[in-house]
């Protein structure tokens, strides 16, 4: 089925595609993980063909699975591939539906940083979090459907280490590294959010366009 082109605008086509995906999620024609992947492709699509490839079918059946874009290599990274979270004598929180960059830098200076990835839309492949905790703390929550590797240094502080690789199909990998100086870094694995989280993610993605 061809997309409507009343406005002739790619952005209008993108909005229409995301709205259709949200509707399919609401009727459970597709699951929350399927929605995440397709919405990511739609949000980054550069032409109509890409948008067409991720639309749900008219019959309400879920279309063939489309993989999320793979993380780009550091040599090709742009400003959109990195992010920064900073807390100084206060708190900084990232949670709910959000899109982690390929590399996220977190600095806690006598403050607290909380990174909750349970509703995050990961890029396929590797996502890195680089941490510096100076007399502060960083708390990380990882969903149980994502592989995780944690390796850091604690000096007069603590840096919790975890290595967790699930058997079976390829999954996103979250790698955490850094230094805790008179501070602490903790990493906990918890169940991923349910379908209601997927609906909130749908609204968030639509609002970002």
Secondary structure, 3 states (H helix, E strand, C coil): CCCCCCCCCHHHHHHHHHHHHHHHHHCCCCCHHHHHHHHHHHHHCCCHHHHHHCCCCCCCCCCCCCCCCECCCHHHCCHHHEEEEEEECCEEEECCCECCCCEEEEEEECCEEEEECCCECCCECEEEEEEEEECCEEEEEEECCCEEEEEEEEECCEECCCEECCCCCCCCEEEEEEEEECCEEEEEEECCCCHHHHHHHHHHHHHHC
